[in-house]
Amino acid sequence: MIVHLNKNITKEKAQQLAEKYQSTLFENGKFVLVTPSKVKAAEGELKELAEAVFVTDSDIQLAGKEYISTRREVKIGDITIGGNSKNTLAIAGPCSVESEEQIEAAAKFLVELGVKALRAGAFKPRTSPYTFQGLGLAGLKLLDKMRGKYGLQIVTEVRDSTHADEVIEYADVIQVGAKSMYDHGILHKCGKTKKPVLLKRGFGTTLQEFVQAAEFILSGGNPNVILCERGIRTFETKTRFTLDLCGATWLKENTNLPIILDPSHAIGYAFGVPDLARACIALGTDGVLIETHPNPKEAKSDASQQLNFDEFRKLYSSMKKVAEAVDYKIV
């Protein structure tokens, strides 16, 4: 249950209520209490002090349509996704920052195409400890340099809570990867900022668990959360993962958060990315995340799934046509 407290409630009183009702408390223009979902009614003192009460069926509360019936708007620079915008944000770039020459080639290419958001990892959560782990802070500084030079919005990933503050400082959009989705240290820090957070679904995570991870950020006071479906692990072995378009449709129907899809990580092979990306656009989602590299064969991470520039250019042109067909616009 979500309770909006009266505006004349003091912080001290709000904290007392939160402790009494075992609730999470945050402030967003007013004090908001979020109780465990098993609590179905505001009674006594709580009822008297409530401005509005929203009862939910599960612990999908702040993200649920029982609370906010329409999609939330999230602003990324001068771009708006969600709400009534019908914008699909194209986010593109290499898997990781490898050098200044490499990331500048990608930034320059994307700007020439009209893409406004650059993604690249500085801290890489790899499966093997013997593979490229990213440039770290040096990578963040290179991304900052590309933002200053080309005006791009920077999307980059937090690997763990030890460097979360650095990523929050440098990123325009903080990406929480599939392997970090359960890291409560990251989730709590993301809840304390107002920057947009792109939360990726874990590859073995149910939709309920996925959205409840988003609840940690929302209940920290940050309303700017974007969900990202990037493929789940199934019995299939011919592709890296399985892109759950059914799940994305469920999220559209049952949550109030913008949704972005990542076909690159889902299939894991460049040959399938264009078809999947077009399917994502046709679904009417709020964004797509696609990896492109100056020379994928030389990429230090996820080489098999990254498109070269010619491949991405052709895909980007076709994405615009698909978006137009479903009354959306690529931004």
Secondary structure, DSSP 8 states (H G I E B T S, - for coil): -EEEE-TT--HHHHHHHHHHTT-EEEESSSEEEE--TT-----HHHHHHEEEEE--SSS--TTBTTT--S--EEEETTEEEETT--EEEEEEE-SB---HHHHHHHHHHHHHHT--EEE-BSS---SSTTS----THHHHHHHHHHHHHH--EEEEEE-SGGGHHHHHHH-SEEEE-GGGTT-HHHHHHHHHS-S-EEEE--TT--HHHHHHHHHHHHTTT---EEEEE--B--S--SSSSB--HHHHHHHHHHB-S-EEE-HHHHH-SGGGHHHHHHHHHHTT-SEEEEEB-S-GGG-SS-GGG-B-HHHHHHHHHHHHHHHHHTT-EE-
